[in-house]
Amino acid sequence: AEVAIVVAPAWRRKGVGATLLLALEAPALAHGISRFSALYLPSNTGVERLLQSIGYTGRTAADGIATLIKPLGEG
């Protein structure tokens, strides 16, 4: 499944994004989803750092879009 969140500027860098993304994992697993993919602009290093800090890996980039993947239910 592709994940997407938006965090208001005043709440960025306070853990809200990580909390939201992590909260989606258990319901996704319960519905048979085994991995998340996140698409973002390669210049958005803040999003990239956030995703990597919560286990997203395998960065690829094509057509101006970067992607990171997180297998769910591991560890």
mmCIF file of the N, C-alpha and C atoms, coordinates in Angstrom:
data_MODEL
# 
_entry.id   MODEL 
# 
loop_
_atom_site.group_PDB 
_atom_site.id 
_atom_site.type_symbol 
_atom_site.label_atom_id 
_atom_site.label_alt_id 
_atom_site.label_comp_id 
_atom_site.label_asym_id 
_atom_site.label_entity_id 
_atom_site.label_seq_id 
_atom_site.pdbx_PDB_ins_code 
_atom_site.Cartn_x 
_atom_site.Cartn_y 
_atom_site.Cartn_z 
_atom_site.occupancy 
_atom_site.B_iso_or_equiv 
_atom_site.pdbx_formal_charge 
_atom_site.auth_seq_id 
_atom_site.auth_comp_id 
_atom_site.auth_asym_id 
_atom_site.auth_atom_id 
_atom_site.pdbx_PDB_model_num 
ATOM 1   N N  . ALA A 1 1  ? 0.842  -1.177 0.000   1.00 0.00 ? 1  ALA A N  1 
ATOM 2   C CA . ALA A 1 1  ? 0.000  0.000  0.000   1.00 0.00 ? 1  ALA A CA 1 
ATOM 3   C C  . ALA A 1 1  ? 0.890  1.244  0.000   1.00 0.00 ? 1  ALA A C  1 
ATOM 4   N N  . GLU A 1 2  ? 0.423  2.259  -0.645  1.00 0.00 ? 2  GLU A N  1 
ATOM 5   C CA . GLU A 1 2  ? 1.136  3.537  -0.627  1.00 0.00 ? 2  GLU A CA 1 
ATOM 6   C C  . GLU A 1 2  ? 0.606  4.365  0.539   1.00 0.00 ? 2  GLU A C  1 
ATOM 7   N N  . VAL A 1 3  ? 1.528  4.899  1.329   1.00 0.00 ? 3  VAL A N  1 
ATOM 8   C CA . VAL A 1 3  ? 1.128  5.732  2.465   1.00 0.00 ? 3  VAL A CA 1 
ATOM 9   C C  . VAL A 1 3  ? 1.327  7.196  2.120   1.00 0.00 ? 3  VAL A C  1 
ATOM 10  N N  . ALA A 1 4  ? 0.503  8.034  2.718   1.00 0.00 ? 4  ALA A N  1 
ATOM 11  C CA . ALA A 1 4  ? 0.626  9.480  2.537   1.00 0.00 ? 4  ALA A CA 1 
ATOM 12  C C  . ALA A 1 4  ? 0.080  10.166 3.781   1.00 0.00 ? 4  ALA A C  1 
ATOM 13  N N  . ILE A 1 5  ? 0.814  11.141 4.247   1.00 0.00 ? 5  ILE A N  1 
ATOM 14  C CA . ILE A 1 5  ? 0.353  11.959 5.367   1.00 0.00 ? 5  ILE A CA 1 
ATOM 15  C C  . ILE A 1 5  ? 0.723  13.405 5.087   1.00 0.00 ? 5  ILE A C  1 
ATOM 16  N N  . VAL A 1 6  ? 0.058  14.298 5.764   1.00 0.00 ? 6  VAL A N  1 
ATOM 17  C CA . VAL A 1 6  ? 0.395  15.714 5.721   1.00 0.00 ? 6  VAL A CA 1 
ATOM 18  C C  . VAL A 1 6  ? 0.423  16.195 7.166   1.00 0.00 ? 6  VAL A C  1 
ATOM 19  N N  . VAL A 1 7  ? 1.491  16.883 7.510   1.00 0.00 ? 7  VAL A N  1 
ATOM 20  C CA . VAL A 1 7  ? 1.625  17.438 8.856   1.00 0.00 ? 7  VAL A CA 1 
ATOM 21  C C  . VAL A 1 7  ? 1.704  18.958 8.713   1.00 0.00 ? 7  VAL A C  1 
ATOM 22  N N  . ALA A 1 8  ? 0.859  19.657 9.447   1.00 0.00 ? 8  ALA A N  1 
ATOM 23  C CA . ALA A 1 8  ? 0.857  21.124 9.407   1.00 0.00 ? 8  ALA A CA 1 
ATOM 24  C C  . ALA A 1 8  ? 2.236  21.648 9.807   1.00 0.00 ? 8  ALA A C  1 
ATOM 25  N N  . PRO A 1 9  ? 2.688  22.718 9.167   1.00 0.00 ? 9  PRO A N  1 
ATOM 26  C CA . PRO A 1 9  ? 4.022  23.238 9.445   1.00 0.00 ? 9  PRO A CA 1 
ATOM 27  C C  . PRO A 1 9  ? 4.332  23.433 10.934  1.00 0.00 ? 9  PRO A C  1 
ATOM 28  N N  . ALA A 1 10 ? 3.388  23.912 11.700  1.00 0.00 ? 10 ALA A N  1 
ATOM 29  C CA . ALA A 1 10 ? 3.644  24.156 13.131  1.00 0.00 ? 10 ALA A CA 1 
ATOM 30  C C  . ALA A 1 10 ? 3.916  22.870 13.901  1.00 0.00 ? 10 ALA A C  1 
ATOM 31  N N  . TRP A 1 11 ? 3.522  21.712 13.355  1.00 0.00 ? 11 TRP A N  1 
ATOM 32  C CA . TRP A 1 11 ? 3.680  20.433 14.051  1.00 0.00 ? 11 TRP A CA 1 
ATOM 33  C C  . TRP A 1 11 ? 4.814  19.584 13.496  1.00 0.00 ? 11 TRP A C  1 
ATOM 34  N N  . ARG A 1 12 ? 5.515  20.066 12.485  1.00 0.00 ? 12 ARG A N  1 
ATOM 35  C CA . ARG A 1 12 ? 6.622  19.306 11.896  1.00 0.00 ? 12 ARG A CA 1 
ATOM 36  C C  . ARG A 1 12 ? 7.804  19.244 12.861  1.00 0.00 ? 12 ARG A C  1 
ATOM 37  N N  . ARG A 1 13 ? 8.554  18.169 12.738  1.00 0.00 ? 13 ARG A N  1 
ATOM 38  C CA . ARG A 1 13 ? 9.744  17.919 13.563  1.00 0.00 ? 13 ARG A CA 1 
ATOM 39  C C  . ARG A 1 13 ? 9.406  17.729 15.043  1.00 0.00 ? 13 ARG A C  1 
ATOM 40  N N  . LYS A 1 14 ? 8.208  17.250 15.315  1.00 0.00 ? 14 LYS A N  1 
ATOM 41  C CA . LYS A 1 14 ? 7.781  16.993 16.695  1.00 0.00 ? 14 LYS A CA 1 
ATOM 42  C C  . LYS A 1 14 ? 7.357  15.535 16.883  1.00 0.00 ? 14 LYS A C  1 
ATOM 43  N N  . GLY A 1 15 ? 7.591  14.712 15.881  1.00 0.00 ? 15 GLY A N  1 
ATOM 44  C CA . GLY A 1 15 ? 7.244  13.304 15.980  1.00 0.00 ? 15 GLY A CA 1 
ATOM 45  C C  . GLY A 1 15 ? 5.861  12.939 15.485  1.00 0.00 ? 15 GLY A C  1 
ATOM 46  N N  . VAL A 1 16 ? 5.114  13.912 15.014  1.00 0.00 ? 16 VAL A N  1 
ATOM 47  C CA . VAL A 1 16 ? 3.746  13.648 14.567  1.00 0.00 ? 16 VAL A CA 1 
ATOM 48  C C  . VAL A 1 16 ? 3.737  12.739 13.336  1.00 0.00 ? 16 VAL A C  1 
ATOM 49  N N  . GLY A 1 17 ? 4.587  13.021 12.373  1.00 0.00 ? 17 GLY A N  1 
ATOM 50  C CA . GLY A 1 17 ? 4.631  12.208 11.156  1.00 0.00 ? 17 GLY A CA 1 
ATOM 51  C C  . GLY A 1 17 ? 4.975  10.767 11.453  1.00 0.00 ? 17 GLY A C  1 
ATOM 52  N N  . ALA A 1 18 ? 5.988  10.547 12.263  1.00 0.00 ? 18 ALA A N  1 
ATOM 53  C CA . ALA A 1 18 ? 6.376  9.179  12.624  1.00 0.00 ? 18 ALA A CA 1 
ATOM 54  C C  . ALA A 1 18 ? 5.247  8.481  13.364  1.00 0.00 ? 18 ALA A C  1 
ATOM 55  N N  . THR A 1 19 ? 4.610  9.167  14.281  1.00 0.00 ? 19 THR A N  1 
ATOM 56  C CA . THR A 1 19 ? 3.505  8.581  15.039  1.00 0.00 ? 19 THR A CA 1 
ATOM 57  C C  . THR A 1 19 ? 2.363  8.175  14.112  1.00 0.00 ? 19 THR A C  1 
ATOM 58  N N  . LEU A 1 20 ? 2.012  9.044  13.172  1.00 0.00 ? 20 LEU A N  1 
ATOM 59  C CA . LEU A 1 20 ? 0.933  8.726  12.232  1.00 0.00 ? 20 LEU A CA 1 
ATOM 60  C C  . LEU A 1 20 ? 1.277  7.510  11.364  1.00 0.00 ? 20 LEU A C  1 
ATOM 61  N N  . LEU A 1 21 ? 2.487  7.510  10.812  1.00 0.00 ? 21 LEU A N  1 
ATOM 62  C CA . LEU A 1 21 ? 2.883  6.401  9.948   1.00 0.00 ? 21 LEU A CA 1 
ATOM 63  C C  . LEU A 1 21 ? 2.936  5.087  10.712  1.00 0.00 ? 21 LEU A C  1 
ATOM 64  N N  . LEU A 1 22 ? 3.499  5.113  11.900  1.00 0.00 ? 22 LEU A N  1 
ATOM 65  C CA . LEU A 1 22 ? 3.590  3.889  12.710  1.00 0.00 ? 22 LEU A CA 1 
ATOM 66  C C  . LEU A 1 22 ? 2.204  3.399  13.127  1.00 0.00 ? 22 LEU A C  1 
ATOM 67  N N  . ALA A 1 23 ? 1.285  4.317  13.368  1.00 0.00 ? 23 ALA A N  1 
ATOM 68  C CA . ALA A 1 23 ? -0.075 3.940  13.765  1.00 0.00 ? 23 ALA A CA 1 
ATOM 69  C C  . ALA A 1 23 ? -0.828 3.239  12.637  1.00 0.00 ? 23 ALA A C  1 
ATOM 70  N N  . LEU A 1 24 ? -0.428 3.442  11.407  1.00 0.00 ? 24 LEU A N  1 
ATOM 71  C CA . LEU A 1 24 ? -1.077 2.800  10.265  1.00 0.00 ? 24 LEU A CA 1 
ATOM 72  C C  . LEU A 1 24 ? -0.665 1.340  10.087  1.00 0.00 ? 24 LEU A C  1 
ATOM 73  N N  . GLU A 1 25 ? 0.441  0.941  10.703  1.00 0.00 ? 25 GLU A N  1 
ATOM 74  C CA . GLU A 1 25 ? 0.984  -0.386 10.433  1.00 0.00 ? 25 GLU A CA 1 
ATOM 75  C C  . GLU A 1 25 ? 0.106  -1.527 10.931  1.00 0.00 ? 25 GLU A C  1 
ATOM 76  N N  . ALA A 1 26 ? -0.349 -1.501 12.168  1.00 0.00 ? 26 ALA A N  1 
ATOM 77  C CA . ALA A 1 26 ? -1.155 -2.611 12.702  1.00 0.00 ? 26 ALA A CA 1 
ATOM 78  C C  . ALA A 1 26 ? -2.464 -2.790 11.929  1.00 0.00 ? 26 ALA A C  1 
ATOM 79  N N  . PRO A 1 27 ? -3.206 -1.708 11.657  1.00 0.00 ? 27 PRO A N  1 
ATOM 80  C CA . PRO A 1 27 ? -4.421 -1.897 10.858  1.00 0.00 ? 27 PRO A CA 1 
ATOM 81  C C  . PRO A 1 27 ? -4.120 -2.428 9.452   1.00 0.00 ? 27 PRO A C  1 
ATOM 82  N N  . ALA A 1 28 ? -3.015 -1.993 8.871   1.00 0.00 ? 28 ALA A N  1 
ATOM 83  C CA . ALA A 1 28 ? -2.652 -2.482 7.539   1.00 0.00 ? 28 ALA A CA 1 
ATOM 84  C C  . ALA A 1 28 ? -2.393 -3.983 7.580   1.00 0.00 ? 28 ALA A C  1 
ATOM 85  N N  . LEU A 1 29 ? -1.607 -4.422 8.548   1.00 0.00 ? 29 LEU A N  1 
ATOM 86  C CA . LEU A 1 29 ? -1.333 -5.854 8.698   1.00 0.00 ? 29 LEU A CA 1 
ATOM 87  C C  . LEU A 1 29 ? -2.625 -6.636 8.902   1.00 0.00 ? 29 LEU A C  1 
ATOM 88  N N  . ALA A 1 30 ? -3.521 -6.093 9.705   1.00 0.00 ? 30 ALA A N  1 
ATOM 89  C CA . ALA A 1 30 ? -4.798 -6.762 9.977   1.00 0.00 ? 30 ALA A CA 1 
ATOM 90  C C  . ALA A 1 30 ? -5.645 -6.907 8.713   1.00 0.00 ? 30 ALA A C  1 
ATOM 91  N N  . HIS A 1 31 ? -5.387 -6.078 7.728   1.00 0.00 ? 31 HIS A N  1 
ATOM 92  C CA . HIS A 1 31 ? -6.127 -6.138 6.467   1.00 0.00 ? 31 HIS A CA 1 
ATOM 93  C C  . HIS A 1 31 ? -5.310 -6.772 5.347   1.00 0.00 ? 31 HIS A C  1 
ATOM 94  N N  . GLY A 1 32 ? -4.244 -7.471 5.717   1.00 0.00 ? 32 GLY A N  1 
ATOM 95  C CA . GLY A 1 32 ? -3.475 -8.227 4.733   1.00 0.00 ? 32 GLY A CA 1 
ATOM 96  C C  . GLY A 1 32 ? -2.441 -7.447 3.950   1.00 0.00 ? 32 GLY A C  1 
ATOM 97  N N  . ILE A 1 33 ? -2.157 -6.238 4.367   1.00 0.00 ? 33 ILE A N  1 
ATOM 98  C CA . ILE A 1 33 ? -1.137 -5.431 3.680   1.00 0.00 ? 33 ILE A CA 1 
ATOM 99  C C  . ILE A 1 33 ? 0.214  -5.771 4.296   1.00 0.00 ? 33 ILE A C  1 
ATOM 100 N N  . SER A 1 34 ? 1.194  -6.102 3.457   1.00 0.00 ? 34 SER A N  1 
ATOM 101 C CA . SER A 1 34 ? 2.475  -6.575 3.965   1.00 0.00 ? 34 SER A CA 1 
ATOM 102 C C  . SER A 1 34 ? 3.623  -5.584 3.803   1.00 0.00 ? 34 SER A C  1 
ATOM 103 N N  . ARG A 1 35 ? 3.384  -4.502 3.087   1.00 0.00 ? 35 ARG A N  1 
ATOM 104 C CA . ARG A 1 35 ? 4.445  -3.492 2.968   1.00 0.00 ? 35 ARG A CA 1 
ATOM 105 C C  . ARG A 1 35 ? 3.841  -2.152 2.595   1.00 0.00 ? 35 ARG A C  1 
ATOM 106 N N  . PHE A 1 36 ? 4.556  -1.113 3.003   1.00 0.00 ? 36 PHE A N  1 
ATOM 107 C CA . PHE A 1 36 ? 4.198  0.258  2.641   1.00 0.00 ? 36 PHE A CA 1 
ATOM 108 C C  . PHE A 1 36 ? 5.235  0.786  1.678   1.00 0.00 ? 36 PHE A C  1 
ATOM 109 N N  . SER A 1 37 ? 4.802  1.621  0.766   1.00 0.00 ? 37 SER A N  1 
ATOM 110 C CA . SER A 1 37 ? 5.728  2.392  -0.059  1.00 0.00 ? 37 SER A CA 1 
ATOM 111 C C  . SER A 1 37 ? 5.380  3.864  0.115   1.00 0.00 ? 37 SER A C  1 
ATOM 112 N N  . ALA A 1 38 ? 6.407  4.671  0.142   1.00 0.00 ? 38 ALA A N  1 
ATOM 113 C CA . ALA A 1 38 ? 6.229  6.113  0.302   1.00 0.00 ? 38 ALA A CA 1 
ATOM 114 C C  . ALA A 1 38 ? 6.917  6.811  -0.865  1.00 0.00 ? 38 ALA A C  1 
ATOM 115 N N  . LEU A 1 39 ? 6.175  7.651  -1.565  1.00 0.00 ? 39 LEU A N  1 
ATOM 116 C CA . LEU A 1 39 ? 6.709  8.415  -2.684  1.00 0.00 ? 39 LEU A CA 1 
ATOM 117 C C  . LEU A 1 39 ? 6.842  9.868  -2.254  1.00 0.00 ? 39 LEU A C  1 
ATOM 118 N N  . TYR A 1 40 ? 7.939  10.492 -2.652  1.00 0.00 ? 40 TYR A N  1 
ATOM 119 C CA . TYR A 1 40 ? 8.203  11.871 -2.252  1.00 0.00 ? 40 TYR A CA 1 
ATOM 120 C C  . TYR A 1 40 ? 9.190  12.499 -3.231  1.00 0.00 ? 40 TYR A C  1 
ATOM 121 N N  . LEU A 1 41 ? 9.300  13.802 -3.183  1.00 0.00 ? 41 LEU A N  1 
ATOM 122 C CA . LEU A 1 41 ? 10.266 14.489 -4.031  1.00 0.00 ? 41 LEU A CA 1 
ATOM 123 C C  . LEU A 1 41 ? 11.667 14.248 -3.490  1.00 0.00 ? 41 LEU A C  1 
ATOM 124 N N  . PRO A 1 42 ? 12.629 13.904 -4.350  1.00 0.00 ? 42 PRO A N  1 
ATOM 125 C CA . PRO A 1 42 ? 13.982 13.622 -3.888  1.00 0.00 ? 42 PRO A CA 1 
ATOM 126 C C  . PRO A 1 42 ? 14.612 14.783 -3.115  1.00 0.00 ? 42 PRO A C  1 
ATOM 127 N N  . SER A 1 43 ? 14.171 15.992 -3.367  1.00 0.00 ? 43 SER A N  1 
ATOM 128 C CA . SER A 1 43 ? 14.723 17.155 -2.657  1.00 0.00 ? 43 SER A CA 1 
ATOM 129 C C  . SER A 1 43 ? 14.182 17.281 -1.233  1.00 0.00 ? 43 SER A C  1 
ATOM 130 N N  . ASN A 1 44 ? 13.178 16.490 -0.875  1.00 0.00 ? 44 ASN A N  1 
ATOM 131 C CA . ASN A 1 44 ? 12.566 16.576 0.450   1.00 0.00 ? 44 ASN A CA 1 
ATOM 132 C C  . ASN A 1 44 ? 13.341 15.680 1.425   1.00 0.00 ? 44 ASN A C  1 
ATOM 133 N N  . THR A 1 45 ? 14.489 16.173 1.833   1.00 0.00 ? 45 THR A N  1 
ATOM 134 C CA . THR A 1 45 ? 15.369 15.378 2.704   1.00 0.00 ? 45 THR A CA 1 
ATOM 135 C C  . THR A 1 45 ? 14.774 15.169 4.096   1.00 0.00 ? 45 THR A C  1 
ATOM 136 N N  . GLY A 1 46 ? 13.919 16.075 4.539   1.00 0.00 ? 46 GLY A N  1 
ATOM 137 C CA . GLY A 1 46 ? 13.270 15.897 5.837   1.00 0.00 ? 46 GLY A CA 1 
ATOM 138 C C  . GLY A 1 46 ? 12.375 14.674 5.850   1.00 0.00 ? 46 GLY A C  1 
ATOM 139 N N  . VAL A 1 47 ? 11.593 14.506 4.804   1.00 0.00 ? 47 VAL A N  1 
ATOM 140 C CA . VAL A 1 47 ? 10.722 13.327 4.692   1.00 0.00 ? 47 VAL A CA 1 
ATOM 141 C C  . VAL A 1 47 ? 11.576 12.066 4.565   1.00 0.00 ? 47 VAL A C  1 
ATOM 142 N N  . GLU A 1 48 ? 12.616 12.148 3.785   1.00 0.00 ? 48 GLU A N  1 
ATOM 143 C CA . GLU A 1 48 ? 13.489 10.985 3.618   1.00 0.00 ? 48 GLU A CA 1 
ATOM 144 C C  . GLU A 1 48 ? 14.091 10.551 4.960   1.00 0.00 ? 48 GLU A C  1 
ATOM 145 N N  . ARG A 1 49 ? 14.586 11.500 5.733   1.00 0.00 ? 49 ARG A N  1 
ATOM 146 C CA . ARG A 1 49 ? 15.147 11.177 7.060   1.00 0.00 ? 49 ARG A CA 1 
ATOM 147 C C  . ARG A 1 49 ? 14.080 10.578 7.973   1.00 0.00 ? 49 ARG A C  1 
ATOM 148 N N  . LEU A 1 50 ? 12.888 11.149 7.963   1.00 0.00 ? 50 LEU A N  1 
ATOM 149 C CA . LEU A 1 50 ? 11.797 10.620 8.777   1.00 0.00 ? 50 LEU A CA 1 
ATOM 150 C C  . LEU A 1 50 ? 11.516 9.166  8.412   1.00 0.00 ? 50 LEU A C  1 
ATOM 151 N N  . LEU A 1 51 ? 11.316 8.906  7.132   1.00 0.00 ? 51 LEU A N  1 
ATOM 152 C CA . LEU A 1 51 ? 10.998 7.550  6.692   1.00 0.00 ? 51 LEU A CA 1 
ATOM 153 C C  . LEU A 1 51 ? 12.105 6.572  7.050   1.00 0.00 ? 51 LEU A C  1 
ATOM 154 N N  . GLN A 1 52 ? 13.341 6.948  6.829   1.00 0.00 ? 52 GLN A N  1 
ATOM 155 C CA . GLN A 1 52 ? 14.457 6.066  7.155   1.00 0.00 ? 52 GLN A CA 1 
ATOM 156 C C  . GLN A 1 52 ? 14.551 5.818  8.657   1.00 0.00 ? 52 GLN A C  1 
ATOM 157 N N  . SER A 1 53 ? 14.198 6.805  9.455   1.00 0.00 ? 53 SER A N  1 
ATOM 158 C CA . SER A 1 53 ? 14.288 6.642  10.912  1.00 0.00 ? 53 SER A CA 1 
ATOM 159 C C  . SER A 1 53 ? 13.280 5.643  11.461  1.00 0.00 ? 53 SER A C  1 
ATOM 160 N N  . ILE A 1 54 ? 12.224 5.347  10.689  1.00 0.00 ? 54 ILE A N  1 
ATOM 161 C CA . ILE A 1 54 ? 11.230 4.382  11.150  1.00 0.00 ? 54 ILE A CA 1 
ATOM 162 C C  . ILE A 1 54 ? 11.221 3.115  10.290  1.00 0.00 ? 54 ILE A C  1 
ATOM 163 N N  . GLY A 1 55 ? 12.326 2.876  9.595   1.00 0.00 ? 55 GLY A N  1 
ATOM 164 C CA . GLY A 1 55 ? 12.515 1.586  8.949   1.00 0.00 ? 55 GLY A CA 1 
ATOM 165 C C  . GLY A 1 55 ? 12.286 1.485  7.459   1.00 0.00 ? 55 GLY A C  1 
ATOM 166 N N  . TYR A 1 56 ? 12.056 2.584  6.782   1.00 0.00 ? 56 TYR A N  1 
ATOM 167 C CA . TYR A 1 56 ? 11.895 2.543  5.331   1.00 0.00 ? 56 TYR A CA 1 
ATOM 168 C C  . TYR A 1 56 ? 13.278 2.483  4.696   1.00 0.00 ? 56 TYR A C  1 
ATOM 169 N N  . THR A 1 57 ? 13.435 1.619  3.689   1.00 0.00 ? 57 THR A N  1 
ATOM 170 C CA . THR A 1 57 ? 14.736 1.425  3.048   1.00 0.00 ? 57 THR A CA 1 
ATOM 171 C C  . THR A 1 57 ? 14.548 1.234  1.542   1.00 0.00 ? 57 THR A C  1 
ATOM 172 N N  . GLY A 1 58 ? 15.668 0.983  0.869   1.00 0.00 ? 58 GLY A N  1 
ATOM 173 C CA . GLY A 1 58 ? 15.634 0.642  -0.553  1.00 0.00 ? 58 GLY A CA 1 
ATOM 174 C C  . GLY A 1 58 ? 15.274 1.791  -1.452  1.00 0.00 ? 58 GLY A C  1 
ATOM 175 N N  . ARG A 1 59 ? 15.844 2.959  -1.188  1.00 0.00 ? 59 ARG A N  1 
ATOM 176 C CA . ARG A 1 59 ? 15.489 4.153  -1.964  1.00 0.00 ? 59 ARG A CA 1 
ATOM 177 C C  . ARG A 1 59 ? 15.735 3.940  -3.443  1.00 0.00 ? 59 ARG A C  1 
ATOM 178 N N  . THR A 1 60 ? 14.727 4.267  -4.221  1.00 0.00 ? 60 THR A N  1 
ATOM 179 C CA . THR A 1 60 ? 14.851 4.319  -5.668  1.00 0.00 ? 60 THR A CA 1 
ATOM 180 C C  . THR A 1 60 ? 14.332 5.678  -6.121  1.00 0.00 ? 60 THR A C  1 
ATOM 181 N N  . ALA A 1 61 ? 14.700 6.060  -7.327  1.00 0.00 ? 61 ALA A N  1 
ATOM 182 C CA . ALA A 1 61 ? 14.204 7.317  -7.885  1.00 0.00 ? 61 ALA A CA 1 
ATOM 183 C C  . ALA A 1 61 ? 14.006 7.140  -9.384  1.00 0.00 ? 61 ALA A C  1 
ATOM 184 N N  . ALA A 1 62 ? 12.890 7.640  -9.864  1.00 0.00 ? 62 ALA A N  1 
ATOM 185 C CA . ALA A 1 62 ? 12.581 7.598  -11.292 1.00 0.00 ? 62 ALA A CA 1 
ATOM 186 C C  . ALA A 1 62 ? 11.581 8.703  -11.601 1.00 0.00 ? 62 ALA A C  1 
ATOM 187 N N  . ASP A 1 63 ? 11.786 9.341  -12.724 1.00 0.00 ? 63 ASP A N  1 
ATOM 188 C CA . ASP A 1 63 ? 10.857 10.372 -13.198 1.00 0.00 ? 63 ASP A CA 1 
ATOM 189 C C  . ASP A 1 63 ? 10.623 11.470 -12.161 1.00 0.00 ? 63 ASP A C  1 
ATOM 190 N N  . GLY A 1 64 ? 11.656 11.821 -11.408 1.00 0.00 ? 64 GLY A N  1 
ATOM 191 C CA . GLY A 1 64 ? 11.554 12.918 -10.451 1.00 0.00 ? 64 GLY A CA 1 
ATOM 192 C C  . GLY A 1 64 ? 10.864 12.566 -9.146  1.00 0.00 ? 64 GLY A C  1 
ATOM 193 N N  . ILE A 1 65 ? 10.642 11.273 -8.890  1.00 0.00 ? 65 ILE A N  1 
ATOM 194 C CA . ILE A 1 65 ? 9.998  10.825 -7.656  1.00 0.00 ? 65 ILE A CA 1 
ATOM 195 C C  . ILE A 1 65 ? 10.887 9.783  -6.982  1.00 0.00 ? 65 ILE A C  1 
ATOM 196 N N  . ALA A 1 66 ? 11.103 9.952  -5.690  1.00 0.00 ? 66 ALA A N  1 
ATOM 197 C CA . ALA A 1 66 ? 11.854 8.965  -4.909  1.00 0.00 ? 66 ALA A CA 1 
ATOM 198 C C  . ALA A 1 66 ? 10.863 8.068  -4.184  1.00 0.00 ? 66 ALA A C  1 
ATOM 199 N N  . THR A 1 67 ? 11.284 6.843  -3.921  1.00 0.00 ? 67 THR A N  1 
ATOM 200 C CA . THR A 1 67 ? 10.441 5.867  -3.233  1.00 0.00 ? 67 THR A CA 1 
ATOM 201 C C  . THR A 1 67 ? 11.256 5.146  -2.171  1.00 0.00 ? 67 THR A C  1 
ATOM 202 N N  . LEU A 1 68 ? 10.651 4.946  -1.020  1.00 0.00 ? 68 LEU A N  1 
ATOM 203 C CA . LEU A 1 68 ? 11.203 4.100  0.031   1.00 0.00 ? 68 LEU A CA 1 
ATOM 204 C C  . LEU A 1 68 ? 10.137 3.071  0.391   1.00 0.00 ? 68 LEU A C  1 
ATOM 205 N N  . ILE A 1 69 ? 10.581 1.887  0.809   1.00 0.00 ? 69 ILE A N  1 
ATOM 206 C CA . ILE A 1 69 ? 9.681  0.772  1.108   1.00 0.00 ? 69 ILE A CA 1 
ATOM 207 C C  . ILE A 1 69 ? 9.893  0.323  2.552   1.00 0.00 ? 69 ILE A C  1 
ATOM 208 N N  . LYS A 1 70 ? 8.806  -0.105 3.190   1.00 0.00 ? 70 LYS A N  1 
ATOM 209 C CA . LYS A 1 70 ? 8.904  -0.714 4.517   1.00 0.00 ? 70 LYS A CA 1 
ATOM 210 C C  . LYS A 1 70 ? 8.071  -1.998 4.567   1.00 0.00 ? 70 LYS A C  1 
ATOM 211 N N  . PRO A 1 71 ? 8.760  -3.154 4.697   1.00 0.00 ? 71 PRO A N  1 
ATOM 212 C CA . PRO A 1 71 ? 8.006  -4.388 4.940   1.00 0.00 ? 71 PRO A CA 1 
ATOM 213 C C  . PRO A 1 71 ? 7.368  -4.309 6.327   1.00 0.00 ? 71 PRO A C  1 
ATOM 214 N N  . LEU A 1 72 ? 6.151  -4.757 6.468   1.00 0.00 ? 72 LEU A N  1 
ATOM 215 C CA . LEU A 1 72 ? 5.442  -4.683 7.742   1.00 0.00 ? 72 LEU A CA 1 
ATOM 216 C C  . LEU A 1 72 ? 5.524  -6.028 8.452   1.00 0.00 ? 72 LEU A C  1 
ATOM 217 N N  . GLY A 1 73 ? 5.455  -5.963 9.779   1.00 0.00 ? 73 GLY A N  1 
ATOM 218 C CA . GLY A 1 73 ? 5.408  -7.178 10.570  1.00 0.00 ? 73 GLY A CA 1 
ATOM 219 C C  . GLY A 1 73 ? 6.740  -7.836 10.815  1.00 0.00 ? 73 GLY A C  1 
ATOM 220 N N  . GLU A 1 74 ? 7.836  -7.156 10.495  1.00 0.00 ? 74 GLU A N  1 
ATOM 221 C CA . GLU A 1 74 ? 9.164  -7.705 10.751  1.00 0.00 ? 74 GLU A CA 1 
ATOM 222 C C  . GLU A 1 74 ? 9.712  -7.122 12.034  1.00 0.00 ? 74 GLU A C  1 
ATOM 223 N N  . GLY A 1 75 ? 10.397 -7.945 12.774  1.00 0.00 ? 75 GLY A N  1 
ATOM 224 C CA . GLY A 1 75 ? 11.073 -7.475 13.984  1.00 0.00 ? 75 GLY A CA 1 
ATOM 225 C C  . GLY A 1 75 ? 10.118 -7.146 15.042  1.00 0.00 ? 75 GLY A C  1 
# 
